Amino acid sequence: MNILIVGCGKAGVILTKTLLEEGHTITVMDTDPELVTSMVDNYDVQGICGDALILKDLQEASVAHTNVIIAMTDSDEINIMCCLMARKSGARHSIARVRNPAYAEQIVFMREELGVSMMINPEFHTANEIARMLRYPNAIHVETFAKGRLELAEMKVTPDGVLDGLPLSTIMQKHKLHFLVCAVQREDEIVIPDGNFVLHGGDKIYITAIHSELAKFYKQAGDFKAKMKKVLIVGGGRISFFLVGQLLELGFSVKIIEQKRDRCELLSEWFPKAEVICADGTDQEILLEQGIEQADACIMLTGIDEENIILSIYAKKIGVEKVVTKINRTSLRSISDSVGLENIVSPNNTTAELTLQYVRAKQNSENSNIITLYRLADEKLEAIEFILRNDAPYVGKPLKELRMNSGFLIAGIIRGTKRIIPSGNDCLKLNDSVVVVTTNQKVTSLDEIFAS
């Protein structure tokens, strides 16, 4: 597909790398000539130094032949206007990054009346991700499918713990729960396991289950962490706006440390049940004074990645049970993992993931549609939710009678209100939501999963 990316900041760079790996033809545009030059020098892209609100600049970028335009500038209004002009000039689809919470109520109008195909609010989606992490203290990450009816959790096997040294078949028999270990990461290797696979301490495992079964599994698997109550947030930006309301509704006690007084006043007005402290959250004395040692969870959301990493290391060192760290720079994510920071969130990566989900959905076959897409295990693993729309040779046949290509596993089936952790006797039916975990890339359809 021909894709035009407007805005060459951090989000634009991550998005460019992601879509180039998918094999798309990319043109980038920015008003800053140095940013454009850097993109052209480092990636196989065409660069246009121009203003996306100037028609001749859009025409120079061949907007009329663009399949998808993605607006990632720092201005919501420019992103929206850019998409409108591009659609009127011939672009088939448009995606705008829109971060102002006030615009969230107008998504349907902008899509149906103005033609903006998709609006992405990365801070909103990041807040949702953090809230899920806190609901499951044992999990590193939790992703949801079919509007929350099925969950996929990432957790680490504790050395010498209950799961260490056990074959998966034994775990299933012992716990008598409906769950599926659908992937295992052992150091740099990703495995789609069978029942004979033996877990080792340090493995990261990916489990699909419904909410209640997942909670039971954690209790039975050992190292159970009690429900968290006290949450300390450092940084009161957009993510905090979306996060605090969710945490208060879930019954958490929330304290926010924010340096800017005007932001503190807004947070206090929006969330009277939260405690807002106007202070420097990077000051050790302030953190101790505000009870970081008594917090069940700390969420580091300052605007500087390095600050978030240092604060997170400190919080872990003094014994905080759950530490979540916001990091946008890709180069810092692997460093963070090497120092024991596992609960990492990135608004820019979230933007790339949602965009990739949309682009893949526009490429796929008529038999199935991509609804949800997550990239896991350092992007070596994908979990994709498809809706089975039309008849195909694999519909209605027991899974044990079908030949599946290597690197694929059907991890869940949602049929109306029924949630199925599949066995060989289950089959796919029309209108099912089908969750597939795969080590393969660029999958756009269920058709690619089954061998012909």
C-alpha positions as CSV (number, residue, x, y, z in Angstrom):
1,M,0.0,0.0,0.0
2,N,1.0,3.6,-0.6
3,I,1.1,5.3,2.8
4,L,1.8,9.0,3.6
5,I,2.9,9.8,7.1
6,V,2.7,13.5,8.1
7,G,4.9,14.3,11.1
8,C,8.5,13.0,11.6
9,G,8.6,13.1,15.4
10,K,9.1,10.0,17.6
11,A,5.7,8.5,16.8
12,G,6.3,9.1,13.1
13,V,9.6,7.3,13.2
14,I,8.3,4.3,15.0
15,L,5.3,4.1,12.6
16,T,7.6,4.4,9.6
17,K,9.8,1.5,10.8
18,T,6.7,-0.6,11.6
19,L,5.0,-0.1,8.2
20,L,8.3,-0.5,6.2
21,E,8.7,-4.0,7.9
22,E,5.2,-4.8,6.5
23,G,6.4,-4.1,3.0
24,H,4.5,-0.8,2.4
25,T,5.7,2.1,0.2
26,I,6.1,5.1,2.6
27,T,6.3,8.8,2.0
28,V,7.0,11.1,4.9
29,M,6.2,14.8,5.2
30,D,7.2,17.4,7.8
31,T,7.8,21.2,7.8
32,D,11.2,20.7,9.4
33,P,13.8,19.9,6.6
34,E,16.3,18.3,9.1
35,L,13.7,15.8,10.2
36,V,12.8,14.9,6.7
37,T,16.4,14.5,5.7
38,S,17.1,12.3,8.7
39,M,14.2,10.0,7.7
40,V,15.3,9.8,4.1
41,D,18.9,9.0,5.1
42,N,18.0,6.3,7.6
43,Y,15.0,4.6,6.0
44,D,13.8,3.6,2.5
45,V,11.2,6.3,2.2
46,Q,10.5,9.3,0.0
47,G,10.6,12.6,1.9
48,I,8.7,15.8,1.3
49,C,9.5,19.0,3.2
50,G,6.1,20.7,3.2
51,D,3.0,21.7,5.0
52,A,0.1,19.2,5.0
53,L,-2.4,22.0,5.1
54,I,-1.1,23.4,1.8
55,L,-2.8,21.7,-1.1
56,K,0.2,21.9,-3.5
57,D,2.4,20.2,-0.9
58,L,-0.1,17.3,-0.5
59,Q,-0.2,17.0,-4.3
60,E,3.6,16.9,-4.4
61,A,3.3,13.9,-2.0
62,S,0.9,12.2,-4.5
63,V,-2.0,12.3,-2.1
64,A,-4.4,11.3,-4.9
65,H,-2.6,7.9,-5.1
66,T,-2.3,7.3,-1.4
67,N,-4.1,4.4,0.2
68,V,-3.7,5.7,3.8
69,I,-2.7,9.1,5.1
70,I,-1.6,9.1,8.8
71,A,-1.3,12.5,10.5
72,M,1.0,12.5,13.5
73,T,1.9,16.1,14.1
74,D,1.8,17.7,17.6
75,S,-1.4,19.5,16.7
76,D,-4.8,17.7,16.9
77,E,-6.4,20.3,14.7
78,I,-3.7,20.1,12.0
79,N,-4.0,16.3,12.0
80,I,-7.8,16.4,11.6
81,M,-7.7,19.1,8.9
82,C,-4.9,17.3,7.1
83,C,-7.0,14.2,6.9
84,L,-10.0,16.1,5.6
85,M,-8.0,17.7,2.8
86,A,-6.3,14.4,1.9
87,R,-9.6,12.6,1.7
88,K,-11.1,15.4,-0.5
89,S,-7.9,15.1,-2.7
90,G,-8.3,11.4,-3.3
91,A,-6.7,9.5,-0.4
92,R,-8.7,6.4,0.3
93,H,-8.3,6.2,4.1
94,S,-7.1,8.6,6.8
95,I,-5.9,8.2,10.4
96,A,-5.4,11.2,12.8
97,R,-3.6,11.2,16.1
98,V,-6.0,13.2,18.4
99,R,-5.0,13.6,22.0
100,N,-7.5,16.2,23.4
101,P,-10.1,14.4,25.5
102,A,-12.7,16.9,24.3
103,Y,-12.6,15.4,20.8
104,A,-13.3,11.9,22.1
105,E,-17.1,12.6,22.1
106,Q,-17.0,13.6,18.4
107,I,-15.3,10.4,17.0
108,V,-18.5,9.1,15.3
109,F,-19.3,12.5,13.8
110,M,-15.8,12.9,12.4
111,R,-15.8,9.5,10.9
112,E,-19.3,9.5,9.4
113,E,-19.7,13.1,8.5
114,L,-16.1,14.3,7.9
115,G,-14.5,11.1,6.6
116,V,-11.7,10.7,9.1
117,S,-11.4,6.9,9.0
118,M,-9.8,6.5,12.4
119,M,-8.8,8.7,15.4
120,I,-6.1,7.4,17.8
121,N,-5.7,8.8,21.3
122,P,-2.5,7.1,22.4
123,E,-2.7,8.4,26.0
124,F,-6.2,7.0,26.4
125,H,-5.2,3.5,25.2
126,T,-2.0,3.6,27.4
127,A,-4.1,4.5,30.5
128,N,-6.4,1.5,29.7
129,E,-3.3,-0.7,29.5
130,I,-2.0,0.5,32.9
131,A,-5.4,-0.1,34.5
132,R,-5.4,-3.7,33.3
133,M,-1.9,-4.2,34.8
134,L,-3.1,-3.1,38.2
135,R,-6.2,-5.3,38.1
136,Y,-3.8,-8.3,37.7
137,P,-0.8,-7.6,40.0
138,N,0.8,-11.0,39.0
139,A,0.7,-10.1,35.3
140,I,3.3,-8.2,33.4
141,H,0.8,-7.2,30.7
142,V,-2.9,-8.0,30.1
143,E,-4.6,-7.6,26.7
144,T,-8.3,-8.0,26.0
145,F,-10.3,-9.3,23.1
146,A,-14.0,-9.2,22.2
147,K,-14.6,-6.1,24.3
148,G,-13.0,-7.7,27.4
149,R,-14.7,-11.1,27.2
150,L,-11.4,-12.9,26.8
151,E,-8.0,-11.9,28.2
152,L,-4.4,-12.7,27.3
153,A,-2.0,-12.2,30.2
154,E,1.8,-12.3,30.2
155,M,3.5,-13.5,33.4
156,K,6.9,-14.8,34.5
157,V,7.6,-18.3,35.9
158,T,9.2,-17.9,39.3
159,P,12.5,-19.9,39.6
160,D,11.8,-22.8,42.0
161,G,8.1,-21.8,42.1
162,V,5.0,-24.0,41.6
163,L,5.3,-23.9,37.7
164,D,9.1,-24.4,37.4
165,G,9.9,-27.8,35.9
166,L,6.3,-28.8,35.1
167,P,5.0,-29.9,31.7
168,L,2.0,-27.9,30.5
169,S,-0.2,-31.1,30.4
170,T,0.5,-31.6,34.1
171,I,-0.4,-28.0,34.9
172,M,-3.7,-28.3,33.1
173,Q,-4.6,-31.5,34.9
174,K,-3.5,-30.2,38.3
175,H,-5.3,-26.9,38.3
176,K,-8.5,-28.0,36.5
177,L,-9.1,-24.5,35.1
178,H,-10.1,-23.4,31.6
179,F,-7.0,-21.6,30.3
180,L,-4.4,-22.1,27.6
181,V,-0.7,-21.4,27.7
182,C,-0.4,-20.3,24.1
183,A,3.2,-19.1,23.9
184,V,6.4,-19.1,25.9
185,Q,9.4,-16.8,25.6
186,R,12.6,-18.3,26.9
187,E,15.4,-15.7,26.6
188,D,15.3,-14.7,22.9
189,E,13.3,-17.7,21.7
190,I,9.5,-17.8,21.2
191,V,7.8,-21.2,21.3
192,I,4.2,-22.2,20.5
193,P,4.1,-25.1,23.0
194,D,2.4,-28.4,23.1
195,G,1.4,-30.4,26.2
196,N,4.9,-31.9,26.6
197,F,6.6,-28.5,26.9
198,V,8.3,-28.1,30.3
199,L,8.4,-24.7,31.9
200,H,11.6,-23.3,33.4
201,G,12.1,-20.5,35.9
202,G,12.4,-17.2,34.1
203,D,10.2,-18.1,31.2
204,K,7.6,-15.6,30.2
205,I,4.3,-17.3,29.4
206,Y,1.2,-16.0,27.6
207,I,-2.1,-17.3,28.9
208,T,-5.6,-16.9,27.4
209,A,-8.6,-17.3,29.8
210,I,-11.7,-15.5,30.9
211,H,-11.3,-13.0,33.8
212,S,-12.4,-15.3,36.6
213,E,-10.3,-18.3,35.5
214,L,-7.3,-16.1,35.2
215,A,-7.7,-14.9,38.7
216,K,-8.0,-18.5,40.0
217,F,-4.9,-19.5,38.1
218,Y,-2.8,-16.8,39.7
219,K,-3.9,-18.0,43.2
220,Q,-3.1,-21.6,42.4
221,A,0.1,-20.9,40.6
222,G,1.9,-19.5,43.7
223,D,3.5,-16.1,44.4
224,F,0.0,-14.7,44.5
225,K,0.0,-10.9,45.0
226,A,-3.0,-9.5,46.9
227,K,-5.2,-6.9,45.4
228,M,-3.6,-3.5,45.3
229,K,-5.0,-0.5,47.1
230,K,-2.6,2.4,47.2
231,V,-1.3,3.9,43.9
232,L,1.2,6.7,43.5
233,I,1.5,8.4,40.2
234,V,4.4,10.7,39.3
235,G,3.4,13.0,36.5
236,G,-0.1,14.5,35.9
237,G,-0.3,14.7,32.1
238,R,-2.8,13.3,29.6
239,I,-2.3,9.7,30.6
240,S,-3.0,10.5,34.2
241,F,-6.2,12.2,33.2
242,F,-7.5,9.1,31.6
243,L,-6.0,6.7,34.2
244,V,-7.0,8.3,37.5
245,G,-10.8,8.1,36.8
246,Q,-10.5,4.4,36.0
247,L,-8.5,3.7,39.1
248,L,-10.9,5.6,41.4
249,E,-13.8,3.6,39.9
250,L,-11.9,0.4,40.6
251,G,-11.6,1.4,44.2
252,F,-7.9,2.4,44.4
253,S,-6.6,5.1,46.6
254,V,-4.8,7.5,44.2
255,K,-2.1,10.1,44.9
256,I,-0.6,12.2,42.1
257,I,2.6,14.2,42.3
258,E,2.8,16.9,39.6
259,Q,5.2,19.9,39.4
260,K,3.0,22.3,37.5
261,R,0.6,24.2,39.7
262,D,-2.1,24.9,37.1
263,R,-2.1,21.2,36.2
264,C,-2.5,20.3,39.8
265,E,-5.5,22.6,40.1
266,L,-7.2,21.0,37.1
267,L,-6.5,17.4,38.4
268,S,-7.9,18.4,41.8
269,E,-11.0,19.8,40.1
270,W,-11.5,16.8,37.9
271,F,-10.8,14.2,40.6
272,P,-11.8,15.4,44.0
273,K,-11.4,11.9,45.5
274,A,-7.7,11.8,44.5
275,E,-4.9,13.4,46.5
276,V,-2.9,15.8,44.3
277,I,0.5,17.0,45.5
278,C,2.2,20.0,43.8
279,A,5.9,19.0,44.0
280,D,8.8,17.7,42.2
281,G,8.2,13.9,41.9
282,T,11.9,13.3,41.1
283,D,13.0,14.5,44.5
284,Q,13.7,11.5,46.8
285,E,12.7,13.4,50.0
286,I,9.3,14.3,48.4
287,L,8.7,10.7,47.4
288,L,9.5,9.4,50.9
289,E,7.4,12.2,52.5
290,Q,4.5,11.2,50.2
291,G,4.7,7.6,51.2
292,I,6.3,5.8,48.3
293,E,7.4,3.0,50.6
294,Q,3.8,2.3,51.5
295,A,2.5,2.4,47.9
296,D,1.3,-0.9,46.4
297,A,2.0,0.4,42.9
298,C,4.0,3.3,41.4
299,I,3.3,4.7,37.9
300,M,6.0,6.8,36.4
301,L,4.5,9.1,33.8
302,T,6.8,12.2,33.6
303,G,7.6,13.5,30.1
304,I,11.2,12.4,30.2
305,D,12.0,8.7,29.7
306,E,15.2,8.7,31.6
307,E,13.5,10.2,34.7
308,N,10.8,7.5,34.5
309,I,13.5,4.8,34.4
310,I,15.5,6.1,37.3
311,L,12.4,6.6,39.4
312,S,11.2,3.1,38.6
313,I,14.5,1.5,39.5
314,Y,14.4,3.4,42.8
315,A,10.8,2.3,43.5
316,K,11.7,-1.3,42.9
317,K,14.8,-1.1,45.1
318,I,12.8,0.1,48.1
319,G,10.3,-2.7,47.6
320,V,7.3,-1.3,45.7
321,E,5.3,-4.4,44.5
322,K,4.3,-3.1,41.1
323,V,6.1,-0.4,39.1
324,V,4.9,0.8,35.7
325,T,7.2,2.9,33.5
326,K,6.3,5.0,30.5
327,I,9.1,4.9,27.9
328,N,8.7,6.2,24.3
329,R,12.2,5.9,23.0
330,T,12.6,2.4,21.5
331,S,16.4,2.4,22.3
332,L,15.6,2.6,26.0
333,R,13.1,-0.3,26.2
334,S,15.7,-3.1,26.0
335,I,17.9,-1.3,28.6
336,S,14.9,-1.0,30.9
337,D,14.2,-4.7,30.6
338,S,17.8,-5.5,31.4
339,V,17.6,-3.7,34.7
340,G,14.4,-5.5,35.7
341,L,11.7,-3.1,34.6
342,E,9.1,-5.3,33.1
343,N,5.9,-3.3,33.1
344,I,6.7,-0.8,30.3
345,V,4.1,1.2,28.4
346,S,4.7,3.4,25.3
347,P,2.1,5.7,23.8
348,N,4.1,5.8,20.5
349,N,4.2,2.0,20.3
350,T,0.5,1.9,21.1
351,T,-0.1,4.3,18.2
352,A,1.9,2.1,15.8
353,E,0.0,-1.0,17.0
354,L,-3.4,0.5,16.4
355,T,-2.3,1.9,13.0
356,L,-0.9,-1.5,12.0
357,Q,-4.2,-3.1,13.0
358,Y,-6.1,-0.8,10.8
359,V,-3.8,-1.1,7.8
360,R,-3.8,-4.9,8.0
361,A,-7.6,-4.9,8.2
362,K,-7.7,-3.1,4.9
363,Q,-5.5,-5.7,3.2
364,N,-7.2,-8.9,4.3
365,S,-9.5,-11.3,2.5
366,E,-13.3,-11.3,2.4
367,N,-13.5,-14.3,4.7
368,S,-12.3,-12.7,7.9
369,N,-11.7,-9.2,9.3
370,I,-9.0,-8.1,11.8
371,I,-10.6,-6.5,14.9
372,T,-7.7,-6.4,17.4
373,L,-4.0,-6.8,17.1
374,Y,-1.3,-6.9,19.7
375,R,2.5,-7.3,19.3
376,L,4.1,-9.1,22.2
377,A,7.5,-10.4,23.3
378,D,9.5,-7.6,21.9
379,E,7.3,-7.7,18.8
380,K,8.3,-11.3,18.0
381,L,4.8,-12.5,18.7
382,E,1.4,-11.4,17.6
383,A,-2.1,-12.0,19.0
384,I,-4.8,-11.2,16.5
385,E,-8.6,-11.3,16.8
386,F,-10.5,-12.1,13.6
387,I,-14.2,-12.0,12.9
388,L,-15.2,-15.0,10.7
389,R,-17.5,-13.3,8.1
390,N,-18.0,-15.8,5.3
391,D,-17.9,-19.5,4.6
392,A,-14.5,-21.2,4.1
393,P,-13.3,-24.9,4.0
394,Y,-12.2,-24.8,7.6
395,V,-15.6,-23.6,9.0
396,G,-17.6,-26.2,10.9
397,K,-14.9,-28.8,11.0
398,P,-13.3,-30.0,14.3
399,L,-9.9,-28.4,14.8
400,K,-8.2,-31.8,15.2
401,E,-9.2,-32.6,11.6
402,L,-7.6,-29.4,10.2
403,R,-4.0,-29.0,9.3
404,M,-2.5,-25.8,10.7
405,N,0.6,-24.0,9.4
406,S,3.5,-23.9,11.7
407,G,3.8,-20.9,14.1
408,F,0.0,-20.6,14.7
409,L,-2.3,-21.4,17.6
410,I,-6.0,-20.7,18.0
411,A,-6.0,-19.4,21.5
412,G,-9.7,-18.5,22.0
413,I,-13.1,-18.5,20.4
414,I,-15.9,-16.1,21.3
415,R,-19.3,-17.1,20.1
416,G,-21.9,-14.5,21.3
417,T,-21.7,-14.7,25.1
418,K,-19.9,-18.0,25.0
419,R,-16.1,-18.0,25.5
420,I,-14.3,-21.1,24.4
421,I,-10.7,-22.1,25.3
422,P,-10.4,-24.4,22.2
423,S,-9.7,-28.2,22.2
424,G,-9.4,-30.5,19.2
425,N,-13.2,-31.1,19.3
426,D,-14.1,-27.5,18.9
427,C,-14.9,-25.9,15.5
428,L,-15.1,-22.5,14.0
429,K,-18.5,-21.0,13.0
430,L,-19.6,-18.0,11.1
431,N,-19.5,-14.7,13.1
432,D,-17.1,-16.2,15.7
433,S,-14.4,-14.0,17.1
434,V,-11.2,-16.1,16.7
435,V,-8.1,-15.2,18.7
436,V,-4.9,-16.4,17.0
437,V,-1.4,-16.3,18.5
438,T,1.4,-16.5,16.0
439,T,5.2,-16.1,15.5
440,N,4.6,-15.2,11.9
441,Q,4.3,-11.6,10.7
442,K,2.1,-9.8,8.2
443,V,-0.9,-12.1,8.8
444,T,-4.1,-10.5,7.4
445,S,-6.6,-13.4,7.3
446,L,-7.7,-16.6,8.9
447,D,-7.1,-18.2,5.5
448,E,-3.3,-18.0,6.1
449,I,-3.5,-20.1,9.2
450,F,-4.7,-23.3,7.7
451,A,-2.7,-25.5,5.3
452,S,-4.4,-26.2,2.0
